Amino acid sequence: MRRSLFLALGLAAFLLLGCRGPVEGLVGEYEAEGQAGAKLTLRPDGGGALAVGAEEAPFRWEIKDGRQLLLHTRQGGILALNLTAAGLEGDMPGAGKVVFLKK
Amino acid sequence: MDSDADGTGRGSVRAPGPAISHAHGPGTVPGSTNPVPNVDSALGQQRELDRKRLHLHVLLETSRELSGMLQPRAILETFLLTAMGPLGAVRGVAVLARPGSAQGLVASRGLPKADAEALEGRLPDICDLYFPYRDALAGSPAAKVRVLARGKVHGETPPPGGESILPAGLDILLTWGVDEEHCGLLALGPRLVAEQGQASGGAAGQDSGLDSGLDSGLDEDAADLLQNLVHILIDTLRGALAVNSIRQLSNDLTRQNERLAEALSASQSAQRGLDRRVFQLAAINELAGELSNIQAVREILDRFLLTMLGAFGAASGLALVLDRAAGSVSLALRGATDPGLAGYEAADTLVYKAFAGSGVRSVAPLTVGTLADPATALKGGGLPFAPSAAVYFALSPQVQGVLVLGPCIAEGDGADTGRAAQANVCLGEADQQLLRAQVAALLGYVRGARHLETITALNADLTRHNEELTRTITELTEARQTIVLLERAGERVRAFLRNEAERSRRFSWLNCGVILATATLLALLFNLASPGGMSLIPEHLRQPPAKAVSAQKARELVETEGALIVDARPQAFYDQKRIRGAVNLTPALFDMGYLMRFGQMPLETPIIVYGGNISRRWDQEVAARLLAREHERVLVLDDGLAAWSGRGYPVEP
């Protein structure tokens, strides 16, 4: 029993370390190219927000496969952005393809 | 009675002069009563010397005449000629006979022709009468000269009214032996002159009894002369007989040599034949050992053909087996290039010609025969060489074949070669019989190989069937194991069902209700405690529903007032089909979509929302959130995309 418990804890620690990912490099603020006033903020705690003017849309973010950034909205929606050398790129609802450049 | 005391077979020639001894003393004239003066004595001695010289001269001339002569008849005739003169004989007969066979030669002089011919005819009587002593004196020296007294020879006296064997007057008779087989007779007389000394009656020299047997008119000197002449004759006859015997022996030896040479040639020829036969039999014996280990018909034919070519010295040949039932051909060809006989049609033609040429009407199994004239019989059969021997054979009515040998490298042997050349083939009768016997033996090997092929095919088929049977057994075993496992699984399922049935008997609705209530309570507590918890009542149900608009009215608003159409369905539906110009804004991504697209839009702009089904009203949810953000003219398209497209209004893609 004790042995199984140790194994489970070891597996959980391994999964947490493995899922940690290279998040430090993505944390920061991004500004939409061609969309005046649209800003995307990624916080180190996994939270973030899309702000246009004075309004914000909060979300939680994570990295999938080291190539995509998934944004989880409060309404349960998931928005995928591709990681590029310049920043983030993806189809935003109602706006089409948008490129976010890191500030 | 012997004439030569030394036993050499030859009497010594008495030298004239002092060697002559007789009863009278020297210087005395026989028959004279008174002493003669010295002159008369000298004259007498002179005459005596002259006579001795004459005798020596006669002996010399006789030796010269007879020397070198090899024909006994010529010797006898010459002797008579040379002896009769000095002795003064008018007639003479010389006989050389072989008493053992009563044959011989008779030479005569001075006799009438009839008497001479009569003597030739009475030669057996002469042998019986004058040479009977040979049997009694067998082993004595052959050259003894006997002097016979005429009329004292037993049987010589003619019977009353009969005739003597020798003509009358031949009173001087001498017989002698030449060698173990030949004897001689010399008869002389009568003499023309009787000299003074003839009546002396003295001793006749070394041949005792000569004086008593010789004619009374023959004196001592004449007797010596005659003795010496006879010895010369004996020597000459001996030499001649010896030479003739040597010649005869030489001729016999030559003939024997010739016969030996012929026999040797025949022996060598027979030896070559035997060597060839031994080689053939050795090759065939070796072939039998090889063929017993070969299992393929084609390989058997090839090995057999190779051995036959070597055994019979043929430069090329072929062996062919045609199976009409299977339509197959087994061909072995050596020393030539295949002109196409491996094909069925060409092989069938060749085999047909072979059997047609043999004259065989029906083909019985294990038939073997030779073709008398293979060149004619197989003409046009497609052979790549001139056939010298051919053997046809039939293993069965459907399996037939032919063995053909090409020109021979070397000729055969002996009598067979002659017959072979006459028949325009290089194999003799014995070779062809041997070849036929070997082909008969070949049939056994070919039949065995064919049976082995059949057995091999049956074994392969049996092995295949065994493998299939093994696979089937394996599959059945696996199936059985599967069935066992399924039966066990079934047993477990049945056991599980029985357990569940047992548990179901223990189920109560109270337990179920408690579990459900507990779960609901926990879910509500978690939702209330969570900052992102969802509302228990959908937001659009808490607000007044948005106004509905028909598709026709909606199009008018789009065309006249620039109304914005919003597709509230998930993006997958939006990408599949949508109203042309519609913007995708789902409830799940409403906040982001609104900020990106609607944040700067005037509030009085009409917004027409569509997208929903009987279970989810995305259009109502989006419309409610737009109204919550104080948009004044938010409308929901009645019947959604179906009504729009049903009217034929534009959609995309």
Interface residues (C-beta under 8 A of the other chain):
Chain A: Q35 A38 L50 A51 V52 G53 E55 A57 P58 F59 L71 T73 R74 Q75 G76 G77 I78 L79 M92 P93 G94 A95 V98
Chain B: G532 Q571 V583 N584 L585 T586 P587 A588 L589 F590 D591 M592 G593 Y594 L595 M596 R597 F598 G599 Q600
